[in-house]
Amino acid sequence: MAALGGKTLADSVKDTRQLFLFDDSESFSRLDSRLWRGSFQSRESTFQQLSPYVGKMKSGMAKALIKLYSKRGNVVLDPFSGSGVVPFEAVLSGRIAWANDLSPYAYTVTRGKLDAPGSEKEAVNRAEILAKSIKKEASSVDISTIPEWITDFFHPDTLKEVVSAFRILKEDNDFFLTACLLGILHHVRPGFLSYPASHLVPYLRKSMYPPENYPEMYAFRDLRPRLIAKVKRAYSRSFLPLDWESRRYRVWMTNSMNLPVDDESVDAIISSPPYFGALDYARDNRLRLWFLGCEDWKKLDASMTANSRVYLSQMSRCLAEMYRVLKPAGNCILVLGDVERDGQIRRTAEILADQARQVSNDGFYVDTIYDDKIPDERRSRRRTSTTKFERILVMKKL
């Protein structure tokens, strides 16, 4: 039996079958949260866990929306791709994935998933080659000019390896290994590269883990074994189909108010736009962004559509772009959140539905707004008064 990335052909076929909870031949006439209810951690591809991302769409929901509102061979566009959940599920489902995000971090993780080598063996070989190059040049890396808030997170020798790795990967245009490296950049676990820190957003935890009591957590951390272990985890349940090498996708890093997409060239839009002032996407990823060359995360945050000062005006222009690129009779599905702050509830789905009608001169028909409550244990920031519902806005271009 032929082997694929350490697995037999039979294993790969079994994995692919397990991935699809339903196939395109089955008929689903309406949304039903039972299609994505429960934890997908053990049922989704481990590529969806390549690097952490606050507020990402559930992979099970993405899979269901893709199957319900598009067909095999269709172009599915996600203009706010985030960590690439939708485009990755789209290519797994036999669609052509087009993705865009203004954040360098989101762009890198999305590209990392879609650029992934077809086998674990090839990915590990690339990681080994990278590790050899790092060992040759890390000792000569000058970290004296790196901001203190960055150096506070790492042992000096670890930091030299990390800086060297990002430089080499940028030259090689290797988005997959870059995404893997971003995924192990900071955490309290020994398999990660930083001093004890939170996982989703970068905060040191020295008060919880004082260096004098936990000296091993502040020792040098060798990049090579940690990166290779991360690559192997990514392929532990990859679900890559046998025709992975023939997948079709495009990824851009630009503002969704001006997409580099031809008129009426997209069959379906499935996306989770930024929630109305609920998350600070650049601040939450500031350490990862720095290593990607974005040194001023505050400037990036100010330009992001999530900023409450620009949200409505920018989303209006984004909706006009979605209408422009969508084919007649094409579906536009937006996963949104009602946001409660300062005693006010912003019902984003209704707000954007009204905007969509206006910018399209009633060319967007609002089919439904489907409510899906977010369990407290699944929210990135628990016990808060912010987003408690995900609401799926379903529109069609007349």
Contacts in CASP RR format, 6 or more apart in sequence:
PFRMAT RR
TARGET T0000
AUTHOR 0000-0000-0000
METHOD contacts of the structure
MODEL  1
MAALGGKTLADSVKDTRQLFLFDDSESFSRLDSRLWRGSFQSRESTFQQL
SPYVGKMKSGMAKALIKLYSKRGNVVLDPFSGSGVVPFEAVLSGRIAWAN
DLSPYAYTVTRGKLDAPGSEKEAVNRAEILAKSIKKEASSVDISTIPEWI
TDFFHPDTLKEVVSAFRILKEDNDFFLTACLLGILHHVRPGFLSYPASHL
VPYLRKSMYPPENYPEMYAFRDLRPRLIAKVKRAYSRSFLPLDWESRRYR
VWMTNSMNLPVDDESVDAIISSPPYFGALDYARDNRLRLWFLGCEDWKKL
DASMTANSRVYLSQMSRCLAEMYRVLKPAGNCILVLGDVERDGQIRRTAE
ILADQARQVSNDGFYVDTIYDDKIPDERRSRRRTSTTKFERILVMKKL
1 8 0 8 1.000
1 9 0 8 1.000
1 10 0 8 1.000
2 8 0 8 1.000
2 9 0 8 1.000
3 9 0 8 1.000
4 11 0 8 1.000
4 12 0 8 1.000
4 118 0 8 1.000
4 119 0 8 1.000
4 242 0 8 1.000
5 118 0 8 1.000
5 119 0 8 1.000
5 120 0 8 1.000
5 121 0 8 1.000
5 122 0 8 1.000
5 235 0 8 1.000
6 119 0 8 1.000
6 120 0 8 1.000
6 121 0 8 1.000
7 15 0 8 1.000
9 242 0 8 1.000
12 240 0 8 1.000
12 242 0 8 1.000
13 242 0 8 1.000
15 237 0 8 1.000
15 238 0 8 1.000
15 239 0 8 1.000
16 239 0 8 1.000
16 241 0 8 1.000
16 242 0 8 1.000
18 43 0 8 1.000
18 239 0 8 1.000
19 45 0 8 1.000
19 92 0 8 1.000
19 239 0 8 1.000
20 63 0 8 1.000
20 93 0 8 1.000
21 35 0 8 1.000
21 43 0 8 1.000
21 60 0 8 1.000
21 63 0 8 1.000
22 28 0 8 1.000
22 35 0 8 1.000
22 67 0 8 1.000
23 67 0 8 1.000
24 67 0 8 1.000
24 71 0 8 1.000
24 72 0 8 1.000
24 93 0 8 1.000
28 35 0 8 1.000
28 64 0 8 1.000
28 67 0 8 1.000
28 68 0 8 1.000
31 64 0 8 1.000
31 68 0 8 1.000
31 368 0 8 1.000
31 370 0 8 1.000
31 392 0 8 1.000
31 394 0 8 1.000
33 370 0 8 1.000
33 372 0 8 1.000
35 60 0 8 1.000
35 61 0 8 1.000
35 63 0 8 1.000
35 64 0 8 1.000
36 58 0 8 1.000
36 60 0 8 1.000
36 61 0 8 1.000
36 63 0 8 1.000
36 64 0 8 1.000
40 48 0 8 1.000
40 58 0 8 1.000
40 59 0 8 1.000
40 60 0 8 1.000
41 49 0 8 1.000
43 60 0 8 1.000
44 59 0 8 1.000
44 60 0 8 1.000
44 237 0 8 1.000
45 59 0 8 1.000
45 88 0 8 1.000
45 92 0 8 1.000
45 237 0 8 1.000
45 238 0 8 1.000
45 239 0 8 1.000
45 240 0 8 1.000
46 233 0 8 1.000
46 234 0 8 1.000
46 235 0 8 1.000
46 236 0 8 1.000
46 237 0 8 1.000
46 238 0 8 1.000
47 88 0 8 1.000
47 113 0 8 1.000
47 116 0 8 1.000
47 234 0 8 1.000
47 238 0 8 1.000
47 239 0 8 1.000
47 240 0 8 1.000
48 59 0 8 1.000
48 83 0 8 1.000
48 85 0 8 1.000
48 88 0 8 1.000
48 113 0 8 1.000
49 233 0 8 1.000
49 234 0 8 1.000
50 83 0 8 1.000
50 109 0 8 1.000
50 112 0 8 1.000
50 113 0 8 1.000
50 179 0 8 1.000
50 180 0 8 1.000
50 183 0 8 1.000
50 234 0 8 1.000
51 83 0 8 1.000
51 109 0 8 1.000
51 179 0 8 1.000
51 180 0 8 1.000
51 182 0 8 1.000
51 183 0 8 1.000
51 288 0 8 1.000
52 183 0 8 1.000
52 199 0 8 1.000
52 200 0 8 1.000
53 82 0 8 1.000
53 83 0 8 1.000
53 105 0 8 1.000
53 106 0 8 1.000
53 109 0 8 1.000
53 285 0 8 1.000
54 200 0 8 1.000
54 201 0 8 1.000
54 279 0 8 1.000
54 281 0 8 1.000
54 284 0 8 1.000
54 285 0 8 1.000
54 380 0 8 1.000
55 272 0 8 1.000
55 279 0 8 1.000
55 380 0 8 1.000
56 82 0 8 1.000
56 83 0 8 1.000
56 84 0 8 1.000
56 85 0 8 1.000
56 272 0 8 1.000
57 85 0 8 1.000
57 86 0 8 1.000
57 272 0 8 1.000
57 335 0 8 1.000
58 85 0 8 1.000
59 85 0 8 1.000
59 89 0 8 1.000
60 89 0 8 1.000
61 335 0 8 1.000
61 372 0 8 1.000
61 390 0 8 1.000
62 85 0 8 1.000
62 86 0 8 1.000
62 89 0 8 1.000
62 270 0 8 1.000
63 89 0 8 1.000
63 92 0 8 1.000
63 93 0 8 1.000
65 86 0 8 1.000
65 270 0 8 1.000
65 333 0 8 1.000
65 335 0 8 1.000
65 392 0 8 1.000
66 76 0 8 1.000
66 86 0 8 1.000
66 89 0 8 1.000
66 90 0 8 1.000
66 93 0 8 1.000
66 95 0 8 1.000
66 268 0 8 1.000
66 270 0 8 1.000
67 93 0 8 1.000
69 268 0 8 1.000
69 270 0 8 1.000
69 331 0 8 1.000
69 333 0 8 1.000
69 394 0 8 1.000
70 76 0 8 1.000
70 90 0 8 1.000
70 95 0 8 1.000
70 267 0 8 1.000
70 268 0 8 1.000
70 270 0 8 1.000
70 331 0 8 1.000
71 267 0 8 1.000
72 93 0 8 1.000
72 94 0 8 1.000
72 95 0 8 1.000
73 94 0 8 1.000
73 95 0 8 1.000
73 96 0 8 1.000
74 95 0 8 1.000
74 96 0 8 1.000
74 267 0 8 1.000
74 268 0 8 1.000
75 95 0 8 1.000
75 96 0 8 1.000
75 98 0 8 1.000
75 265 0 8 1.000
75 266 0 8 1.000
75 267 0 8 1.000
75 268 0 8 1.000
76 86 0 8 1.000
76 87 0 8 1.000
76 90 0 8 1.000
76 95 0 8 1.000
76 96 0 8 1.000
76 97 0 8 1.000
76 98 0 8 1.000
76 266 0 8 1.000
76 267 0 8 1.000
76 268 0 8 1.000
76 269 0 8 1.000
76 270 0 8 1.000
77 98 0 8 1.000
77 99 0 8 1.000
77 100 0 8 1.000
77 261 0 8 1.000
77 266 0 8 1.000
77 268 0 8 1.000
77 269 0 8 1.000
77 270 0 8 1.000
77 271 0 8 1.000
77 325 0 8 1.000
78 84 0 8 1.000
78 86 0 8 1.000
78 87 0 8 1.000
78 90 0 8 1.000
78 97 0 8 1.000
78 98 0 8 1.000
78 99 0 8 1.000
78 100 0 8 1.000
78 269 0 8 1.000
78 270 0 8 1.000
78 271 0 8 1.000
79 100 0 8 1.000
79 256 0 8 1.000
79 259 0 8 1.000
79 269 0 8 1.000
79 271 0 8 1.000
79 273 0 8 1.000
79 318 0 8 1.000
79 321 0 8 1.000
79 322 0 8 1.000
80 100 0 8 1.000
80 101 0 8 1.000
80 256 0 8 1.000
80 271 0 8 1.000
80 272 0 8 1.000
80 273 0 8 1.000
80 274 0 8 1.000
80 305 0 8 1.000
81 87 0 8 1.000
81 99 0 8 1.000
81 100 0 8 1.000
81 101 0 8 1.000
81 106 0 8 1.000
81 107 0 8 1.000
81 110 0 8 1.000
81 251 0 8 1.000
81 271 0 8 1.000
82 101 0 8 1.000
82 103 0 8 1.000
82 106 0 8 1.000
82 109 0 8 1.000
82 110 0 8 1.000
82 272 0 8 1.000
83 106 0 8 1.000
83 109 0 8 1.000
83 110 0 8 1.000
83 113 0 8 1.000
84 99 0 8 1.000
84 106 0 8 1.000
84 109 0 8 1.000
84 110 0 8 1.000
84 113 0 8 1.000
84 114 0 8 1.000
86 97 0 8 1.000
86 99 0 8 1.000
86 270 0 8 1.000
86 271 0 8 1.000
86 272 0 8 1.000
87 97 0 8 1.000
87 98 0 8 1.000
87 99 0 8 1.000
87 110 0 8 1.000
87 113 0 8 1.000
87 114 0 8 1.000
87 249 0 8 1.000
87 251 0 8 1.000
88 97 0 8 1.000
88 110 0 8 1.000
88 113 0 8 1.000
88 114 0 8 1.000
90 96 0 8 1.000
90 97 0 8 1.000
90 249 0 8 1.000
90 270 0 8 1.000
91 97 0 8 1.000
91 114 0 8 1.000
91 247 0 8 1.000
91 248 0 8 1.000
91 249 0 8 1.000
92 239 0 8 1.000
92 240 0 8 1.000
92 241 0 8 1.000
94 247 0 8 1.000
96 248 0 8 1.000
96 249 0 8 1.000
97 114 0 8 1.000
97 247 0 8 1.000
97 248 0 8 1.000
97 249 0 8 1.000
97 250 0 8 1.000
98 249 0 8 1.000
98 250 0 8 1.000
98 251 0 8 1.000
98 261 0 8 1.000
98 266 0 8 1.000
99 110 0 8 1.000
99 114 0 8 1.000
99 249 0 8 1.000
99 250 0 8 1.000
99 251 0 8 1.000
99 252 0 8 1.000
100 251 0 8 1.000
100 252 0 8 1.000
100 253 0 8 1.000
100 254 0 8 1.000
100 256 0 8 1.000
100 259 0 8 1.000
101 107 0 8 1.000
101 110 0 8 1.000
101 253 0 8 1.000
102 253 0 8 1.000
102 254 0 8 1.000
102 255 0 8 1.000
102 256 0 8 1.000
102 300 0 8 1.000
102 303 0 8 1.000
102 304 0 8 1.000
102 305 0 8 1.000
103 253 0 8 1.000
103 281 0 8 1.000
103 282 0 8 1.000
103 285 0 8 1.000
103 289 0 8 1.000
103 300 0 8 1.000
103 304 0 8 1.000
104 253 0 8 1.000
104 289 0 8 1.000
104 292 0 8 1.000
104 293 0 8 1.000
104 294 0 8 1.000
105 182 0 8 1.000
105 285 0 8 1.000
105 288 0 8 1.000
105 289 0 8 1.000
105 292 0 8 1.000
105 294 0 8 1.000
106 281 0 8 1.000
107 251 0 8 1.000
107 252 0 8 1.000
107 253 0 8 1.000
108 175 0 8 1.000
108 178 0 8 1.000
108 179 0 8 1.000
108 182 0 8 1.000
108 292 0 8 1.000
109 179 0 8 1.000
109 182 0 8 1.000
110 251 0 8 1.000
111 175 0 8 1.000
111 176 0 8 1.000
111 179 0 8 1.000
111 251 0 8 1.000
112 175 0 8 1.000
112 176 0 8 1.000
112 178 0 8 1.000
112 179 0 8 1.000
113 176 0 8 1.000
113 179 0 8 1.000
114 247 0 8 1.000
114 249 0 8 1.000
114 251 0 8 1.000
115 174 0 8 1.000
115 175 0 8 1.000
115 176 0 8 1.000
116 123 0 8 1.000
116 176 0 8 1.000
116 234 0 8 1.000
116 238 0 8 1.000
116 240 0 8 1.000
117 123 0 8 1.000
117 126 0 8 1.000
117 176 0 8 1.000
118 240 0 8 1.000
118 244 0 8 1.000
118 245 0 8 1.000
119 235 0 8 1.000
120 231 0 8 1.000
120 232 0 8 1.000
120 235 0 8 1.000
120 238 0 8 1.000
123 176 0 8 1.000
123 177 0 8 1.000
123 231 0 8 1.000
123 234 0 8 1.000
123 235 0 8 1.000
124 228 0 8 1.000
124 231 0 8 1.000
124 232 0 8 1.000
126 174 0 8 1.000
126 176 0 8 1.000
126 177 0 8 1.000
127 177 0 8 1.000
127 180 0 8 1.000
127 224 0 8 1.000
127 227 0 8 1.000
127 228 0 8 1.000
127 231 0 8 1.000
128 224 0 8 1.000
128 228 0 8 1.000
130 165 0 8 1.000
130 168 0 8 1.000
130 169 0 8 1.000
130 172 0 8 1.000
130 174 0 8 1.000
130 177 0 8 1.000
130 227 0 8 1.000
131 223 0 8 1.000
131 224 0 8 1.000
131 227 0 8 1.000
131 228 0 8 1.000
133 164 0 8 1.000
133 168 0 8 1.000
134 161 0 8 1.000
134 164 0 8 1.000
134 165 0 8 1.000
134 168 0 8 1.000
134 223 0 8 1.000
134 224 0 8 1.000
135 224 0 8 1.000
137 164 0 8 1.000
137 168 0 8 1.000
138 157 0 8 1.000
138 160 0 8 1.000
138 161 0 8 1.000
138 163 0 8 1.000
138 164 0 8 1.000
139 160 0 8 1.000
141 160 0 8 1.000
141 163 0 8 1.000
141 164 0 8 1.000
143 151 0 8 1.000
143 156 0 8 1.000
143 159 0 8 1.000
143 160 0 8 1.000
143 163 0 8 1.000
146 159 0 8 1.000
146 163 0 8 1.000
147 290 0 8 1.000
147 295 0 8 1.000
150 159 0 8 1.000
150 287 0 8 1.000
150 290 0 8 1.000
151 159 0 8 1.000
152 195 0 8 1.000
152 204 0 8 1.000
153 159 0 8 1.000
153 186 0 8 1.000
153 194 0 8 1.000
153 195 0 8 1.000
153 197 0 8 1.000
153 202 0 8 1.000
153 204 0 8 1.000
153 287 0 8 1.000
154 162 0 8 1.000
154 193 0 8 1.000
154 194 0 8 1.000
154 195 0 8 1.000
155 195 0 8 1.000
155 218 0 8 1.000
155 219 0 8 1.000
155 220 0 8 1.000
155 221 0 8 1.000
157 220 0 8 1.000
158 193 0 8 1.000
158 220 0 8 1.000
158 221 0 8 1.000
158 222 0 8 1.000
158 223 0 8 1.000
161 222 0 8 1.000
161 223 0 8 1.000
162 181 0 8 1.000
162 185 0 8 1.000
162 193 0 8 1.000
162 223 0 8 1.000
162 291 0 8 1.000
163 291 0 8 1.000
165 181 0 8 1.000
165 223 0 8 1.000
165 227 0 8 1.000
166 178 0 8 1.000
166 181 0 8 1.000
166 291 0 8 1.000
166 292 0 8 1.000
169 177 0 8 1.000
169 178 0 8 1.000
169 181 0 8 1.000
170 178 0 8 1.000
177 227 0 8 1.000
177 231 0 8 1.000
178 292 0 8 1.000
180 227 0 8 1.000
180 230 0 8 1.000
180 231 0 8 1.000
180 234 0 8 1.000
181 227 0 8 1.000
181 230 0 8 1.000
182 288 0 8 1.000
182 291 0 8 1.000
182 292 0 8 1.000
183 230 0 8 1.000
183 288 0 8 1.000
184 191 0 8 1.000
184 192 0 8 1.000
184 193 0 8 1.000
184 226 0 8 1.000
184 227 0 8 1.000
184 230 0 8 1.000
185 192 0 8 1.000
185 193 0 8 1.000
185 194 0 8 1.000
185 287 0 8 1.000
185 288 0 8 1.000
185 291 0 8 1.000
186 192 0 8 1.000
186 193 0 8 1.000
186 194 0 8 1.000
186 197 0 8 1.000
186 198 0 8 1.000
186 199 0 8 1.000
186 202 0 8 1.000
186 287 0 8 1.000
187 194 0 8 1.000
187 197 0 8 1.000
187 198 0 8 1.000
187 199 0 8 1.000
188 196 0 8 1.000
188 197 0 8 1.000
188 198 0 8 1.000
188 199 0 8 1.000
188 205 0 8 1.000
188 209 0 8 1.000
188 217 0 8 1.000
190 217 0 8 1.000
190 221 0 8 1.000
191 221 0 8 1.000
191 226 0 8 1.000
191 229 0 8 1.000
192 221 0 8 1.000
192 226 0 8 1.000
193 221 0 8 1.000
193 223 0 8 1.000
193 226 0 8 1.000
194 202 0 8 1.000
194 221 0 8 1.000
195 204 0 8 1.000
195 206 0 8 1.000
195 217 0 8 1.000
195 218 0 8 1.000
196 204 0 8 1.000
196 205 0 8 1.000
196 206 0 8 1.000
196 208 0 8 1.000
196 209 0 8 1.000
196 214 0 8 1.000
196 217 0 8 1.000
197 203 0 8 1.000
197 204 0 8 1.000
197 205 0 8 1.000
198 205 0 8 1.000
200 284 0 8 1.000
200 380 0 8 1.000
201 283 0 8 1.000
201 284 0 8 1.000
201 285 0 8 1.000
202 286 0 8 1.000
202 287 0 8 1.000
202 288 0 8 1.000
209 217 0 8 1.000
211 217 0 8 1.000
211 218 0 8 1.000
252 259 0 8 1.000
252 260 0 8 1.000
254 260 0 8 1.000
255 303 0 8 1.000
256 305 0 8 1.000
256 318 0 8 1.000
256 321 0 8 1.000
257 314 0 8 1.000
257 317 0 8 1.000
257 318 0 8 1.000
257 321 0 8 1.000
258 321 0 8 1.000
259 321 0 8 1.000
259 325 0 8 1.000
261 325 0 8 1.000
262 325 0 8 1.000
263 324 0 8 1.000
263 325 0 8 1.000
264 324 0 8 1.000
264 325 0 8 1.000
264 326 0 8 1.000
264 327 0 8 1.000
264 328 0 8 1.000
265 325 0 8 1.000
265 327 0 8 1.000
266 325 0 8 1.000
266 326 0 8 1.000
266 327 0 8 1.000
266 330 0 8 1.000
267 327 0 8 1.000
267 330 0 8 1.000
268 326 0 8 1.000
268 330 0 8 1.000
268 331 0 8 1.000
268 332 0 8 1.000
268 333 0 8 1.000
269 322 0 8 1.000
269 325 0 8 1.000
269 326 0 8 1.000
269 331 0 8 1.000
269 332 0 8 1.000
269 333 0 8 1.000
269 334 0 8 1.000
270 331 0 8 1.000
270 333 0 8 1.000
271 333 0 8 1.000
271 334 0 8 1.000
271 335 0 8 1.000
272 334 0 8 1.000
272 335 0 8 1.000
272 336 0 8 1.000
273 305 0 8 1.000
273 315 0 8 1.000
273 318 0 8 1.000
273 334 0 8 1.000
273 336 0 8 1.000
273 352 0 8 1.000
274 281 0 8 1.000
274 304 0 8 1.000
274 305 0 8 1.000
274 306 0 8 1.000
274 311 0 8 1.000
275 306 0 8 1.000
275 336 0 8 1.000
275 337 0 8 1.000
275 339 0 8 1.000
275 348 0 8 1.000
275 386 0 8 1.000
275 387 0 8 1.000
276 306 0 8 1.000
276 308 0 8 1.000
276 311 0 8 1.000
276 337 0 8 1.000
276 339 0 8 1.000
276 346 0 8 1.000
276 348 0 8 1.000
276 351 0 8 1.000
277 306 0 8 1.000
277 307 0 8 1.000
277 308 0 8 1.000
277 311 0 8 1.000
277 339 0 8 1.000
277 341 0 8 1.000
278 306 0 8 1.000
278 337 0 8 1.000
278 339 0 8 1.000
278 341 0 8 1.000
278 386 0 8 1.000
278 387 0 8 1.000
279 306 0 8 1.000
280 301 0 8 1.000
280 306 0 8 1.000
281 301 0 8 1.000
281 304 0 8 1.000
281 306 0 8 1.000
282 289 0 8 1.000
282 294 0 8 1.000
282 297 0 8 1.000
282 298 0 8 1.000
282 300 0 8 1.000
282 301 0 8 1.000
282 304 0 8 1.000
283 297 0 8 1.000
283 298 0 8 1.000
283 301 0 8 1.000
285 297 0 8 1.000
286 297 0 8 1.000
289 297 0 8 1.000
289 300 0 8 1.000
290 297 0 8 1.000
294 300 0 8 1.000
301 307 0 8 1.000
305 311 0 8 1.000
305 314 0 8 1.000
305 315 0 8 1.000
305 318 0 8 1.000
312 351 0 8 1.000
312 355 0 8 1.000
315 352 0 8 1.000
315 355 0 8 1.000
316 355 0 8 1.000
316 358 0 8 1.000
316 359 0 8 1.000
317 359 0 8 1.000
319 352 0 8 1.000
319 355 0 8 1.000
319 356 0 8 1.000
319 359 0 8 1.000
319 360 0 8 1.000
319 364 0 8 1.000
320 359 0 8 1.000
320 360 0 8 1.000
322 332 0 8 1.000
323 332 0 8 1.000
323 356 0 8 1.000
323 359 0 8 1.000
323 360 0 8 1.000
323 363 0 8 1.000
323 364 0 8 1.000
323 397 0 8 1.000
326 332 0 8 1.000
326 397 0 8 1.000
327 397 0 8 1.000
328 397 0 8 1.000
328 398 0 8 1.000
329 396 0 8 1.000
329 397 0 8 1.000
329 398 0 8 1.000
330 396 0 8 1.000
330 397 0 8 1.000
331 394 0 8 1.000
331 395 0 8 1.000
331 396 0 8 1.000
332 356 0 8 1.000
332 364 0 8 1.000
332 394 0 8 1.000
332 395 0 8 1.000
332 396 0 8 1.000
332 397 0 8 1.000
333 392 0 8 1.000
333 393 0 8 1.000
333 394 0 8 1.000
333 395 0 8 1.000
334 349 0 8 1.000
334 352 0 8 1.000
334 392 0 8 1.000
334 393 0 8 1.000
334 395 0 8 1.000
335 390 0 8 1.000
335 391 0 8 1.000
335 392 0 8 1.000
335 393 0 8 1.000
336 348 0 8 1.000
336 349 0 8 1.000
336 352 0 8 1.000
336 390 0 8 1.000
336 391 0 8 1.000
336 392 0 8 1.000
336 393 0 8 1.000
337 348 0 8 1.000
337 349 0 8 1.000
337 387 0 8 1.000
337 389 0 8 1.000
337 390 0 8 1.000
337 391 0 8 1.000
338 345 0 8 1.000
338 346 0 8 1.000
338 347 0 8 1.000
338 348 0 8 1.000
338 349 0 8 1.000
338 387 0 8 1.000
338 388 0 8 1.000
338 389 0 8 1.000
338 391 0 8 1.000
339 345 0 8 1.000
339 346 0 8 1.000
339 348 0 8 1.000
339 386 0 8 1.000
339 387 0 8 1.000
340 346 0 8 1.000
340 385 0 8 1.000
340 386 0 8 1.000
340 387 0 8 1.000
340 388 0 8 1.000
341 385 0 8 1.000
341 386 0 8 1.000
343 385 0 8 1.000
348 391 0 8 1.000
349 369 0 8 1.000
349 391 0 8 1.000
349 392 0 8 1.000
349 393 0 8 1.000
350 369 0 8 1.000
352 393 0 8 1.000
353 366 0 8 1.000
353 369 0 8 1.000
353 393 0 8 1.000
353 395 0 8 1.000
356 364 0 8 1.000
356 366 0 8 1.000
356 395 0 8 1.000
357 363 0 8 1.000
357 364 0 8 1.000
357 366 0 8 1.000
360 397 0 8 1.000
362 398 0 8 1.000
363 397 0 8 1.000
363 398 0 8 1.000
364 395 0 8 1.000
364 396 0 8 1.000
364 397 0 8 1.000
364 398 0 8 1.000
365 395 0 8 1.000
365 396 0 8 1.000
365 397 0 8 1.000
365 398 0 8 1.000
366 393 0 8 1.000
366 394 0 8 1.000
366 395 0 8 1.000
367 394 0 8 1.000
367 395 0 8 1.000
367 396 0 8 1.000
368 392 0 8 1.000
368 394 0 8 1.000
369 391 0 8 1.000
369 392 0 8 1.000
369 393 0 8 1.000
369 394 0 8 1.000
370 391 0 8 1.000
370 392 0 8 1.000
370 394 0 8 1.000
371 389 0 8 1.000
371 390 0 8 1.000
371 391 0 8 1.000
372 389 0 8 1.000
372 390 0 8 1.000
372 391 0 8 1.000
372 392 0 8 1.000
373 388 0 8 1.000
373 389 0 8 1.000
373 390 0 8 1.000
374 387 0 8 1.000
374 388 0 8 1.000
374 389 0 8 1.000
374 390 0 8 1.000
376 382 0 8 1.000
376 383 0 8 1.000
379 387 0 8 1.000
379 388 0 8 1.000
END
